[in-house]
Amino acid sequence: MSEPDTYALFQEGRRRLQEGMPAQATVPLEQARRAEPGKASIREALGIAYFRLGRWPEAEAEFRTILEVTPVDAYAHYALARCLDKLGRPDEATGHYKLSRFLEPDETGAPRAVDDLRD
């Protein structure tokens, strides 16, 4: 798949997320991930869609993959912590909440995080 096609899939997925259609967003986002598995932006959007659908193990996997590539991504740590909380693993979640706070101490990401991962 060419770069513009992947970008169009990503944009379509994000549009569907913004319109409150996370299930419909997963289709183009999964296609985009297959084409560009290393793109953190695609994985983040897909993780958000999975989270909103209550598909927490899948969301966890997406945010863990982001952290493998970029271990200092404060938002990915926060989102992963939220997934772990939902999965009943609060002790593990606490470490990621702390890392998120350490990496972004001014908390500018908190409003975005609340908006992105509303449940």
C-alpha positions, 0 to 999 in steps of 0.5 A: 500500500502506498504512503498516501493510502495509508495516510488516508486510512489513518485519517478516516479512522481518526475521523470516525473516532472523533465522530464517536464511532470507535468500532467503525474506526478500527477497520481503517486503523487496522488496515493502516497498522498492517501497512505501517506497523511502526507508526506510533500515531496509527497505533495510538489511534487504534489503542484509543478505539480499542479502549473505548470499545472495552477491548482493553487487552488489545488496547494494552498491546497497542500502547505497549508497542508504542513504548517499545519504540518510544519508552519516554512517551508520557501519553502511552504510559498513561493510556497503558496505565488506564488499560491495566486498571481496567484489566484489574492490574492496579499495581502494574498500572501505578508504575505507568501512572508514575512514569507518565507524571514524571515524563510530563510533570506539568500535566498538560497531557491530562486533559487530552488523556481524559478526552481520548480515553473516555469510557 
